[in-house]
Amino acid sequence: MRNPKRVLAASTLVSEALVVFFATLAATALHREEQARYLVAGGVLVLLCVLCAGLLRSRAGYALGWVLQVVIVASGFVVPEVFRWTMVVIGLAFAGIWWGCLHIGERVEREREQVARGLARRSGPEG
């Protein structure tokens, strides 16, 4: 069976990569003189989100995920002013989703282990 925590976290990061991609396009449309800077920064964040989703087999992937959440919230302070608070709110929302996915995933893992132990006890040594 698949690890529920990893599936939830990876889904969050891939969704976040899509939102960052579209936010990057919006930021470049709003400020043409900063277009190259926004495209590079947004592209790096998108790639890091996808890379991080692939690294979730280790603890380092989850640590990088937390770092990305902080960076994405902070990125709201460098986009055009008209877009600033929207990005901060979106970043905070994804940080909350990230936290929730990690906790729900851990709970599902614990409950799955409890069910497996109960089934193993029920089948007993006669199996």
C-alpha positions, 0 to 999 in steps of 0.5 A: 500500500502507498504511504498516505502521508507521502501521497498527501504531501506530494499532492499538496506540493504538485498543486502548489507548483501549479499555483506558483506557476500561474501566479508567476505568469500573473506577476510577469503580466503586471510588471513587464520590467521585472518579467525576467526576475519573476520568471526565474524566481517562479520557475525555480520555486516550481521546480523545487516543489516538484523536486521536493515531491520526489524527495518525500521518501526521506525526512529531507524531503519533508524538511525541504517542504517546510522550507518551501512553505516559508519561502513561498509565503515570503515571496508574497512580499516581493511580487507587485504590490497589487498582488502582494497580500493575495500571494501571502494568503495563498502561501499561508493557506498552502502552509496550513494544507501542508501541515494538515496533510502531514498530520492526517497522513501520520494519523492514517498510518497509525490507524492502519498499523493498529488495524493490521495488528488487530487482524494479525491477533484475530487470525492468530497462530492457526493461520 
